[in-house]
Amino acid sequence: MRAFIALDLDPAFVSDVAALARRLEPTMKGRFLARETYHLTLAFLGEIDEREVADAAWAVDEACRRARPVALVSEGLGKFGRAGDATLWLGIAPDSALSNLADDLRAHLAARGVPFDAKPFRPHITLARRVRIPAAPLPALAFPQNGTAPSVTLFKSTLDRAGAVYKPLHSAPLPTRR
């Protein structure tokens, strides 16, 4: 099965991200994602088997057990790809708790032999895919208020014509206070 591990977002933060996306949507063509799909990927696993699912769940538990509260602080918009066919995202400031969580999770995955994409961690929330970013200035934007991540989840990802469908397989809570 295709899987990834992501930081969950608190509901107020998700509402603010959705409001930002609604403000951007009329200004550019593309496939804007549903608010239910917003997440911050910590590790993309790709195709894994049942044993690796169990090991990935263990890695989530271990990383969350040692984690500190993770702040969600928006850091502006960015894109992957060309302006005529881009993935548009909201950047999240990489504070030490977030970076340490991602590093710890990846170390636990590696220790158990669970494969993952080892690209450098770049915290972001995907807003839209296949977007044409206009050359004209964007409208005035209100970026999300700071939030706190409540948990980390291992997801199964199934691709279909409408986009990806995510099914949570295992979650672990994060501390909310230092």
Secondary structure, DSSP 8 states (H G I E B T S, - for coil): -EEEEEE---HHHHHHHHHHHHHHGGGSEEEE--GGG--EEEEEEEE--HHHHHHHHHHHHHHHHH----EE-EEEEEEEEETTEEEEEEEE---HHHHHHHHHHHHHHHHTT-----S----EEEEEEEEE--SS----------EE--EEEEEEEEEETTEEEEEEEEEEE--S--
